Amino acid sequence: MRTIRSSRGLTLAASTASLALVLTACSGGSDGDGANGGGGAGGGSITVGTTEQVTSIDPAGSYDNGSFAVMNQVYPFLLNSPYGTSDVEPDIAESADFTAPTEFTVVLKEGLTFANGNELTSSDVKFSFDRQVEIAHPDGPSSLLYNLDSVEVVDELTVVFNLLEENDQIFPQILSSPAAPIVDEEVFAADEVTADADIVDGGAFAGQYTITQYSVNDLIQYQANPDYAGILAAPRTGTINVSYYTDSSNLKLDVEQGNIDVAFRTLSATDVEDLRTKDTVQVVDGPGGEIRYLVFNFDTMPFGATADDADADKALAVRQAVAHLIDRDAISEDVYKGTFTPLYSYVPEGVTGATESLKEMYGDGAGAPDAAAAADALDAAGIETPVELNIQYVAERYGPSSGDEYAVIEESLEVDGLFDVNLQSTEWVTYASDFSADAYPIFQLGWFPDYSDAENYLSPFFLTDNFLGNHYSNPEVDEKLLAQATETDTEARVALLEEIQDLVAADLSTIPYMQGAQVAVVGLDVSGAEETLDGSFKFRYGALSKG
């Protein structure tokens, strides 16, 4: 998940004719009956602390973890993941299926309402998707709807999603993504982002919770929604208070001292390590889809296309040398104390289709750095050393250990005098607009998936006109990415995903190096965190209980 759009949809539309591709194109248990899941919410209250900031609670106006964390509590989805799985099932939908190769038909449950009393019908569904496409906010997720042609209302309970290309295997997952919360057409504007205050005042919620108090990036109070009718069980706790922190050390201190009940995203690795030794809290771990990676701007990096000494072969040699030198074990062990683990794949471990192409192709072949291999790559390209590398990172966005992380990267790249690294940190507000505007030759990003499929770790980064704006393009990669998205044979699709990873590992437009776990720290009397720390990567407060 990112806070600016990607461009897969543009590439999909532009590439289909030229490639002459025929584009052809989930379940788990639940804690309760989705038809009556809203009844019987528990009493009491729980206070959650987080450092993740909210951009906007309008689904059309934000595309970041902090904002989506709010949306997951208060908005309904057509499809969603029950606790404990990444697979999707009908949520407020009664059924959701392909009824033709380019038609995905959804039938809603009967009697759905928003918390304000307004009926939730197929008209609201069409409105929700139409406004995403119409607004197409640069900080929003509308690019995920790349294959959506139109939404057709059949009757009050039935909608048909008309798709541009056939049998899209990703579309059901997209209906559970940041582009897909269903909103109230009587509260939200059709052609512009609606202010948070107007959404809260309008009571435009139909998820497990409603919002009763809202002070942006300070405090949000949630109240259990008695009319919730989705796939999840009724919330186990009646009131959830979320406090927003600007300093993770204060977050750590408050959960340790019992001033809050839950701390979730983001504590430093040393704080988590220390909290594991305390007898006042529990540290709960879950599977993590988050990755960290370096991005190379193919225009402005050393020997890049717009440089005075532009040379594509030399630019590739620089990227190869960097890949040979990054010391993933040092970052994992010395900086993150195991809360992040080495990543040698473009798709993280645990996701179907993941390979370890980078381990085989770079370093010593077993995961360790290799300075001799790096020196050979530079020498073979006729590059004099040290090569100056300007690397940008963003400390507050990716946690308090980012400075230490990039100190290790700087040290590993400067081995044997091969590189001279200049590090600079920038605040996220500036960073988010600058990196795709060619401001940074080499820069850090993190990624949290929109949905749990290998495709979501590949298409946004490597299709031509990708969201990184780093000028990478490989027609063979484009072709295979478009083919896998609609390949109905599972084995054939996995084979395509593996081939793509080998191709992009050879090109090295990005270098992933860390995979993070999900970690929640909770009081001794709090339960349920382990149920929602699952492969959906959605932390749902309704699973939490106290006492």
N, C-alpha and C positions, 0 to 999 in steps of 0.2 A: 504494500500500500504506500502511496506517495502523495505528496501534496500538490503536484501539478499533473496535468494530463499526459497520457501517452498517445501515440498516433497509430495504433494498430489498425483502427478502422479505416483510416485514410489509405494505408498500404493495402489492406484487404480489397478495398474497392478498386484501387488503381491496378493491382497486380492480377486480378482474376482473369481479365481478358487476355493480357499478355502472356500469362502462363498457361492459358487454356486448361485450367484445372476445373474439374467437376468437384465442387466442395460439398461433401456429404457430412453429414456431421462427420436410488442411493438410500441405504436406509439403516436405521439403528433404533434402539429402544428409547422410551421416554419415561419420565417419572410420573406422568399423568396423562389423562385423556385430553387431547387438544380441544375437544368440543366443549368441555366444561373446565378447562384448566384454570380459569380465573377465580373459581370459588375457593374459599377456605384458606386465604393467605394467613400466614402466621402473624403474631403480634410482635411487640418489641421493636428495637432499632439496632442498626449496626452502622458504624462510621468507617468509611473507607478513605484512605489517603493515597494521593497520586501526584506525581510531578508532570504528568502529561497534560498539555494545554489543549483547550477547545478553541477551534477556529470559528465554527458555525455549527449549529444543530439543524440547519436546513440541509437535507441530503444533497441538494444541488450546489451547495456552496462550500463544501469541504471534502477532503480526501486524505484524512490523517487519522492516526490511532486514537488520539484524544477525543476527537469529535465523534468517531464511529463508536467509541465506548459508550457515549451517551445514547446514540441512536439504537444500539442493540438492546437497551433497557426499555425504550419508550415507543418504538415504532414496530408495526407488524411487517412481516415479509410473506411473500407468496410461498417461498420455500425456505427452510431453515434447517439447521443441524441440531438434533437432540443432544442433550448432555452426553459426553463420552465418545463422540464420533465426529468425523469431518464430512460424512455423507449427508446429503440433503434429502428432506422429505417435505410433503405439503405442510405448510404452517397454518396460515389462515385460509389456505386453499383446501377444498375437499378432494380435488384431483388436479394433476398437472402432467400432461403428456403430449408427445408429438401426435397430431391427428393427420398430418401430411408432412412431407419432407421439409417444407418451409413454413409450417404452421404449428405453433406450440400453444395448446389450448389449456386455459386454467379455469376451473369452476370453483367459486368461492363457497365457503360455508354460509349457511343461512343465518340471518339475525345479527350480523356483525355491526358493531357501533364503535365510534370514537368515544373517548372519555367525556367529551362535551355533549354527548347525546346524538350527534349527527350520525346518520347511517353510513356505513362503509360498504360501498358497492363497486361494481365493475367500472363505473364512471370515475371513481377515485383512483382506481388502478391505472386506467388510461391516462388520467391527468398526471399522475406521479411520473410516468415514463415520458410522456410528451414534454413536460416542463424540463426534465433533465436534458433532453435533446435541444429544446428551444433555448434554454439559458446557456448551456455549454460553457459554464463558468471555468476559467483557466485553473482555478483551484479545486474544481469539482471532479466527479468520477464519470462524467458523461461518455468518455472515451471507451468505457467498458461496454457500451451499447453499440459497438461497431457493427454488429450484424443485425440490428433491429431496423426494419423498414417502416413498420407502422404497428399501432395497437388498435384493434377493432373491438368495439363493444357489441356483443351478441344479444345479451339481455342483462338484467340487473346483477346476475351472479356469474356471467360467463364473459371472458375476454379471450381474444385470439392475438397472439404475437406473430405477426408476419415477418419472417426473416429474409434477409437478402440471399443467403446461401443455404443449402440443404443440410439437414441432419447435424446441426451444430452441437457437438458433444459437450461444449462448455456452457451453453446457455442455461441449463438448470442451475449450475453453480452461480452464474451471474445474477440469477434471481434471488440469491441470498447475500449478495455483495453490497458494497457501499452505494452502488447505483440504484438499489432496489427497495429501500424502505417505502412503504405505502403511506401517503400523506393525505390530509383532508383538503379537498378542493375548495371548501368554504373558508379556509383559513389561509392557505398558502397562495402566493401570487403565481400566476401562470408564466410570467416572462421575466421575473427577477427574483433574486434571493430574498427570502423573507427574514426579517429581523428576529433574533432569538426571543426578544420580549414579546413580540406579537404571537409567536408560536406558543409560548408558555401561557400567555393570557388567553389564547384561543382554545387551550385544552385539547390540542390536536394530536392526541396520543391513543394508541391501541395496543401497545406492548404490555409486558408484565407490569410495568410501572408507569405512573404519570409523574410529572414534575410539579411540585407544589411551591418550591422556592428556587430562585435562580439568580445567582450573582456570578457572572462569567469569570472563570478561573479563580474563584474564591470558594464558593459553596453551592452545591446543588442538593436539594432535598427531594427524594423520590418517595412516592406513596404507592402501595400495591394497588393495582387496577382490578377491581372486582369483576369487570366485564371482559378480562383478557380471555381470548378464545383460540390461542395458538397451540403449537405442538408441545411447548414446555409446560411443566406443572405450574400450579399456582405458586407465587413467590413464598418462600418459607419465612420471610421477615417482612413485616408490614411497612417499616420506614427505613430507608437507606439514606444516610448523609454522606456526601462525598466532599472532602476537603482537598483543596489544591495547594500544593507546595511549590515554592521556587527553589528550595534547597533540599536536596535529598538527605543531608545529614539531619535536618529537623524531622523529616519523615521517619527516618530510622529511630531517632530518639523517642518520638511519640508512640510508635508501635511497640517499642521495647518497654516503655513505661506504662503502657495500657491506656494512653490518652486517645488512641484510635484502635479499632478492632482489626483492621486489615490494611496492609501496605501493598500496593500493586503498581508496578511501573512508575518510577524506576529507582531502585537502590543500587549503590555501587557494589562491585564484587566483594570488596573488603568488608562492607557493611553486612552483606548477606553471609559471608564467612563468619563474621563475628556473631551475628544473630543465631547461627546454627548452634552456638555454644551456650545460649541463654536458656534458662528454664522457665521463662515467662512467655515465650512465643513458640509457635511451630513454623518451620519453613517448609512450604509445599512446592514441589517441583512438578512441572508438566512439560510435554513435548513442545518444542519451539520451532516456529517457521521463520523466525527473524534471521536475516543474514546481513553481514557487513562486507563492503567491497570498495575497491578503488575503480574510478572511471577515468579513462584517457580521452581527451578531446582530440580527435584525429586532425583537426585544423591547427590547434594552438600548442600541442605538446612539442617537445623537442623533435625537430625535423618534420613537423606536421605540415599539412598541405598549404597553409598560408604563411609558414615561416620563410625567412629569406633563404635558408639553406634546406628547403623542403626536399625530403628524400624518403619515400615510402618504405624502402628496405631498412634504412637506418632507424626510422621511427618504430618499425616492428622489432628490430634488435633491442631498442631501449625497453620496449614492453616485455620482451622475453627475458632480458636481464633482471628487470624488476620481479618478474614471476619466479625466477631462479632464487632470488634473495630473501623474499618475505619469510620471516620466522614465525610461523603460525603457533608452534608450541610455546614460544616465549610469550606471545600475546595472551594465549589461553591460560597458561599457568601463572605467569608473573603478574599479569594485569587483571585478568578476570576470574582467577581462582576456580576455573572449571565451569563458571556460569555461561561462558561461551567456549565452544570447542572448535578445533581446526576444521576448516571446510575446504575441500579440494574439488568441489563440484559446483556447477552453476545451479543445480537443483539440490536442496539440502537432503542430507541423509534421512531416510524414513519416508520420503515421498516417492511414489512409484515412478520409475524411469531415471532415477538419479545415477550418475556415473561418478568416477573420480578421475576424469581426464587430466585435470591439472596436476595431480600427484604423479601420474605416469610420465607426463611430458616435461615437467619442470622440477628444479631442485635436484635432489639426489635420487629421485624415483621412488623414494619411500616416505616422503613427506617433509624431509629436512631441507634447509637451504643449501645451496651449492655455489660458493663464490667463484670457483674455477669455471663452472658452466656459464655463469653470468659474464665473466671476463672474456670467455671464448666467443660468446654471442656478439659482444661489442667489438671485439678485435676483428672478427670475420667480416663485420660490416664496415670496417675502416673508421671506427669512431674513437676519437681521442678522449681520454678520461682525465679528470672526473667530468661527468655530464651533469649539468645543473638541472635539478628537478624542483619545480615550484608546486607544492602540494597544499591544497586547501582542505581544512576539516572544520566541523561545526561542533563545538564542545557541548553546549547545553542541550542540543537536540538528541544526542546519542549517549547521554549520561555522563556522570562526573569522572569516569575513567578514560574518556576520549583523549585527554592530554597525554596520559601515560601510554595509551595504545599507540598514539602516533609518535611518541618518543621512541618506542621500541621499533616501529617501522623505520623511522629515520636512522636509528643505529644500525639496523640490519641492512639498509640500502647503502650505507656509507662504508661498509666493509671493504677493505683493500683499496680504498680511495676511488671506487668505480663511479660513485655519484656524490654530488654535493647537494644536500637536500635543504630547501627553505620551506619551513612550515608556517602556515598562517591560519588562524581560526577566525571565523566570521559568524555573526549572529544569524539565526535561521531565517528571519524575515528577509534579510538581504540575500542570504545564500540561495534561498529557494528560487529567486528570480534570476540571480546572476549565473548559476552554473549552466543553465541552458541557453545563456546569452553569450557564450564563449569567453566568460570572464576568467575561468580557471582551466589551466592546461591539464591538471590532474587533480581529482577531488574525491572526497569520501562521500558515500551514501550508505544508508541502511534501507532494508526492504522488509516489509511485513506483508504477507500475501493477501490478496483480495479474496481468494478461495484456494482450497487445498488441492491444487493440481499442478503438475510440473510445468504446464504451459504458462502459468502465471509468473514463473521465474525466467521465462525465455522471451515470449513475444514482446512484452513491454520494453525490453532492453535491446533486442537484436533485429527487430524488423526495421527496415528503412524508415526514416522519420520517427524513430523511437522517442520516448518521453525524455531520455537523457539529453537529447539535442547535441550529441557528441560527433555527429557526421559519420557514423559507422553505417556501412551498407555492404551486404553480400547477397547477390541475387540467389545463390544456391540456398542460403539460410532462409531467405524470404519464402522460397518455393516450399521447402520442407516444413516451415512453420505453418504455412497455410494448409498444407496437406494433412499434418497431424491433427489440426483442429477439427477435422471432419472425418477422420479415419475411424470407422465403426469397429474394425477388428482390433481388439485390445493388444495383441502381440505385435501387430504391424505398427500400431501407434507408438508403443514403447520403443520399438526399433528406430522409428523416426526421431523420437525425442533424444535417444542416445547418439544418433548421428549428428544431430544439431549441436549437442554439447561438445562433440569432438571438433566440429568446424569452428565454433566460437572460441574454443580453447586454443586453437591454432592462431586465430586472429587477435585475441586478447584485447578486445575493446574495453572489457572490464576484468578485474581479478577479484573474485570472491575469496575471502580468507577466514571468516568466522561465522559460526552458526550459534545462535543463542537459545537458551532454554526459557520457558516461562516460569517465573518464580513469584509466589505470593507469600507474605509473612502475615500470620494470623495469630490472634490470641488463643490461649489454651482452650477457651470455651467456644470457639468458633469452628464450625464444620461446614463442609460442602465445597470448599475451594478445589479439592482434588477432583470433584465431578466436572467442574466447568473449565479446568485447565486441560483442555483436550485439543484434538487436532483441528477443530474449527477455528481455534485462536480467538474465540470470543469469550470474554470474561463476563458471564451473566450473573448479576447480583442476586437474582431470584433463587440461585442454588445455595446461597449462604444462610446459615442459621446460627443462633447463639444461645448457649445455655444447655 
